[in-house]
Each structure stands twice: as structure tokens, then as C-alpha cells.
Amino acid sequence: MGEDPELFFPVGTTGPALDEVAAAKRVCARCPVRRECLNWALGNGQTAGVWGGMGEEERTELLRRAGSADAARHEAFAGTKR
């Protein structure tokens, strides 16, 4: 999509980093491979950055709540169209 990859890996957890996370999520919202991206991140234990529209803490919480990567992928897209 022509975005700088650095946008998806902000440094820090406050101020400008939060703005970068929000900007990355806006890019993800319009990305045609968002579902595949998040599936890959969940299935491969990717803990850093924004993947498929979810930040680090969101993916960690989703995995914790769901109990497995497969369950997390199902929960992440429950009720959404492909």
C-alpha cells in the first residue's frame, strides 16, 4: 500500500507512538489482506507492532482470552465478512 513499514512498529507506548499506532490501524482498516495479516501474526507468535489492525496489547489480550491462536483467529473475525 506504499506505507513506511516503520509506521507499524512504533517505538514507545505514549505520545507519538500512540499516534503511530492509530495511523497504522487506519491503514489496516482499508487493507485487503487485513484478515490474512492478523491470522499470520496470531499463528506465528508475532508480539511486536500492529498486525491486521490490532496492536500488541490487543493481540496479547485476544490470545489470553481465547486460549489458542486458532480460537483467537476465530474470535477476531466472528461476525465479520471476508
C-alpha positions as CSV (number, residue, x, y, z in Angstrom):
1,M,0.0,0.0,0.0
2,G,3.0,2.2,-0.1
3,E,3.3,2.8,3.6
4,D,6.5,3.1,5.5
5,P,6.9,-0.2,7.4
6,E,8.3,1.7,10.4
7,L,4.7,3.0,10.9
8,F,3.6,-0.5,12.0
9,F,6.4,-0.7,14.7
10,P,6.2,2.4,16.8
11,V,8.8,2.9,19.5
12,G,7.3,3.5,22.9
13,T,3.9,3.4,24.4
14,T,2.9,7.0,24.9
15,G,2.6,10.3,22.9
16,P,3.8,10.0,19.3
17,A,3.9,6.2,19.5
18,L,0.1,6.2,20.2
19,D,-0.4,8.4,17.2
20,E,1.6,6.0,15.0
21,V,-0.4,3.0,16.3
22,A,-3.7,4.9,15.4
23,A,-2.3,5.7,11.9
24,A,-1.2,2.1,11.3
25,K,-4.7,0.9,12.3
26,R,-6.2,3.3,9.8
27,V,-4.1,1.8,7.1
28,C,-5.1,-1.7,8.2
29,A,-8.8,-0.8,8.1
30,R,-8.6,-0.3,4.3
31,C,-6.1,-3.1,3.6
32,P,-7.4,-6.0,1.5
33,V,-5.2,-8.6,3.4
34,R,-6.0,-7.4,6.9
35,R,-7.5,-10.8,7.9
36,E,-4.6,-12.8,6.5
37,C,-2.1,-10.4,8.2
38,L,-3.8,-10.8,11.6
39,N,-4.0,-14.6,11.1
40,W,-0.3,-14.8,10.3
41,A,0.6,-12.7,13.4
42,L,-1.6,-14.8,15.7
43,G,-0.4,-18.1,14.3
44,N,3.3,-17.2,14.4
45,G,3.5,-15.5,17.8
46,Q,4.2,-12.0,16.5
47,T,4.4,-9.9,19.6
48,A,5.6,-6.6,18.2
49,G,3.9,-4.0,16.1
50,V,0.5,-3.5,14.5
51,W,-0.8,-6.5,12.5
52,G,-4.2,-6.8,10.9
53,G,-5.5,-3.8,12.7
54,M,-4.5,-4.9,16.2
55,G,-1.8,-3.6,18.4
56,E,0.5,-5.6,20.7
57,E,-1.7,-5.4,23.8
58,E,-4.9,-6.2,21.8
59,R,-3.4,-9.4,20.3
60,T,-2.0,-10.4,23.7
61,E,-5.4,-10.0,25.3
62,L,-7.1,-11.8,22.5
63,L,-4.8,-14.8,22.7
64,R,-5.1,-14.8,26.5
65,R,-8.9,-14.7,26.4
66,A,-9.2,-17.2,23.5
67,G,-6.7,-19.7,24.9
68,S,-5.1,-20.6,21.5
69,A,-4.1,-19.0,18.2
70,D,-6.9,-20.9,16.3
71,A,-9.5,-19.7,18.8
72,A,-8.1,-16.2,18.7
73,R,-8.4,-16.1,14.9
74,H,-12.0,-17.3,15.1
75,E,-12.9,-14.7,17.8
76,A,-11.1,-11.8,15.9
77,F,-13.3,-12.3,12.9
78,A,-16.5,-13.6,14.3
79,G,-19.4,-11.8,12.6
80,T,-17.2,-10.1,10.0
81,K,-17.3,-10.6,6.3
82,R,-14.2,-11.6,4.5
